[in-house]
């Protein structure tokens, strides 16, 4: 039940149905899932640790706000950790893994041409997870999973799609080539450049997208 509630709220936040700063009703969630308060509160605590929810004592839980500064800070950390994961994955990646990444890349290309933001986002995530999950380091995988969830919001994914569409194919092709070459330094540079270039934020854009650093309702 805890997992069901957690996944439901993650998806609602990721799809923009639950918006930044919105209060989450424990009573409504209890009714929806036909459960007690305990699993609802545990799910909210999990999402709080992931940075998707904030819990104010005596006031309740709210969808967290993500700011321009948050995204820049997360991008720097994510770029370094994800490049480490890719390097660790090199000896574990099989020919089948690499062929699957090529299939995902071609699918991403098709989705950019169709302007399919939701489908592209899903395929893009699977591409990166291909080498993250292959790194073999459970702690690193867990940390990256939490960091990457911060980007699964409409404000972020739509910006990535519209502002990185021309570079998306080539930057991911470089990652595949680097992994095929089994060159750790080449892999590190390819992954870092992909992430940092994709999220070189324009603060003015984020302010227009309401990523202004405002506090959740208190």
C-alpha positions in Angstrom: 0.0 0.0 0.0 2.8 2.4 0.8 4.4 1.7 -2.6 1.1 2.2 -4.3 0.5 5.6 -2.7 4.1 6.7 -3.3 4.0 5.8 -7.0 0.6 7.4 -7.4 1.8 10.7 -5.9 5.1 10.6 -7.9 3.1 10.2 -11.1 0.6 13.0 -10.2 3.5 15.4 -9.5 5.4 14.2 -12.6 2.3 14.7 -14.8 1.6 18.2 -13.4 -1.7 17.1 -11.9 -0.4 18.0 -8.5 1.3 21.4 -8.8 4.1 23.1 -6.8 3.0 24.3 -3.4 -0.3 22.3 -3.5 -1.5 20.8 -0.2 -1.8 17.0 -0.1 -4.9 15.9 1.7 -4.3 12.8 3.9 -8.0 12.3 4.3 -8.6 12.3 0.5 -5.8 9.8 0.0 -7.2 7.6 2.7 -10.5 7.5 1.0 -9.0 6.9 -2.4 -6.9 3.9 -1.3 -9.2 2.6 1.4 -6.5 2.6 4.0 -5.5 4.1 7.4 -3.3 7.2 7.9 -0.2 5.1 8.6 0.7 4.1 5.0 -0.3 7.5 3.7 2.1 9.2 6.1 4.9 6.8 5.3 4.5 7.5 1.6 4.7 11.2 2.2 7.8 10.7 4.3 9.4 8.8 1.4 8.5 11.6 -1.0 9.9 14.1 1.4 13.2 12.3 1.4 13.2 12.4 -2.4 12.6 16.2 -2.3 9.1 16.0 -4.0 7.1 16.8 -0.9 7.7 19.0 2.2 5.9 18.4 5.5 5.2 21.3 7.8 4.5 20.3 11.4 0.8 20.9 12.3 0.1 22.2 8.8 0.4 19.1 6.6 2.2 18.0 3.4 2.7 20.1 0.3 4.2 19.4 -3.2 7.7 21.0 -3.0 8.7 23.9 -5.0 11.8 23.5 -7.2 13.8 26.7 -8.0 16.3 27.9 -10.5 19.0 27.5 -7.9 17.8 24.0 -7.0 18.0 22.8 -10.6 21.5 24.2 -11.2 22.8 22.7 -8.0 21.2 19.3 -8.7 22.5 19.4 -12.3 26.1 19.8 -11.1 25.8 16.9 -8.7 23.9 14.7 -11.1 26.4 15.3 -13.9 29.3 14.1 -11.8 27.5 11.1 -10.2 25.9 9.9 -13.4 29.2 10.1 -15.3 30.7 8.0 -12.4 27.9 5.5 -12.9 28.6 5.3 -16.6 32.3 4.6 -16.0 31.5 1.9 -13.5 29.1 0.3 -16.0 31.7 -0.1 -18.7 32.8 -3.6 -17.8 29.2 -4.7 -17.2 27.6 -3.5 -20.4 27.0 -6.3 -23.0 26.5 -5.9 -26.7 22.8 -6.4 -26.1 22.8 -3.5 -23.6 24.4 -1.2 -26.2 22.1 -2.3 -28.9 19.1 -1.6 -26.6 20.5 1.9 -26.0 20.7 2.4 -29.8 17.1 1.4 -30.1 16.1 3.8 -27.4 18.1 6.6 -29.1 16.3 6.0 -32.4 13.0 6.0 -30.6 14.0 9.4 -29.0 14.7 10.7 -32.4 11.3 9.7 -33.7 9.6 11.2 -30.7 11.4 14.6 -31.1 10.1 14.7 -34.7 6.6 14.1 -33.5 7.0 16.6 -30.6 5.9 13.8 -28.2 7.1 15.3 -24.9 5.7 12.6 -22.6 6.9 9.7 -24.7 10.3 11.3 -25.3 10.8 11.9 -21.5 10.0 8.2 -20.8 12.4 6.9 -23.4 15.1 9.4 -22.4 14.9 8.2 -18.8 15.2 4.5 -19.9 18.3 5.4 -21.9 20.1 6.9 -18.9 18.9 4.1 -16.6 20.5 1.6 -19.0 24.0 2.4 -17.8 23.0 3.7 -14.3 21.5 0.3 -13.4 24.5 -1.5 -14.9 27.0 0.3 -12.7 26.5 -2.3 -10.0 26.7 0.2 -7.1 23.4 0.2 -5.2 24.1 3.3 -3.2 25.0 5.3 -6.3 21.8 4.0 -8.1 19.6 5.0 -5.2 21.1 8.5 -4.9 20.8 9.1 -8.7 17.2 7.8 -8.6 16.3 10.5 -6.0 18.2 13.2 -7.8 16.7 12.4 -11.2 13.1 12.5 -9.8 13.5 16.2 -9.2 13.6 16.6 -13.0 10.3 14.7 -13.6 8.1 17.8 -13.5 6.3 19.4 -16.5 8.2 22.7 -16.0 11.5 20.9 -16.3 10.8 18.2 -18.9 9.1 20.7 -21.3 12.1 23.1 -21.1 14.5 20.2 -21.7 12.5 19.0 -24.7 12.0 22.4 -26.4 15.5 23.8 -25.7 17.6 20.6 -26.2 15.8 19.0 -29.0 18.5 19.7 -31.6 21.3 18.5 -29.4 19.5 15.5 -27.9 20.4 12.9 -30.5 24.0 13.8 -31.0 24.8 14.1 -27.3 23.3 10.6 -26.6 25.0 9.1 -29.6 28.4 10.3 -28.1 27.6 8.5 -24.9 27.0 5.2 -26.8 30.2 5.6 -28.8 32.2 6.3 -25.7 30.7 3.2 -24.0 31.5 1.1 -27.0 35.1 2.4 -26.9 35.3 1.4 -23.2 37.2 4.6 -22.6 36.4 5.9 -19.1 37.6 9.5 -19.7 35.6 9.7 -23.0 32.5 8.3 -21.2 32.9 10.8 -18.3 33.1 13.8 -20.7 30.2 12.5 -22.9 27.8 12.1 -20.0 28.8 15.3 -18.2 28.4 17.3 -21.4 25.0 15.8 -22.2 23.6 16.7 -18.8 25.2 20.1 -18.2 24.5 21.3 -21.8 20.9 20.2 -21.6 20.3 22.1 -18.4 22.2 25.3 -18.9 19.5 27.3 -17.4 18.3 30.8 -18.3 17.1 32.3 -15.1 14.6 34.5 -16.8 12.9 31.5 -18.3 12.6 29.8 -15.0 11.1 32.9 -13.4 8.5 32.9 -16.1 7.8 29.2 -15.3 7.2 30.1 -11.6 10.5 28.5 -10.5 11.2 31.6 -8.5 12.1 30.2 -5.1 8.7 30.9 -3.5 8.0 29.0 -0.3 5.3 26.4 0.0 2.1 27.5 1.7 2.4 27.9 5.4 
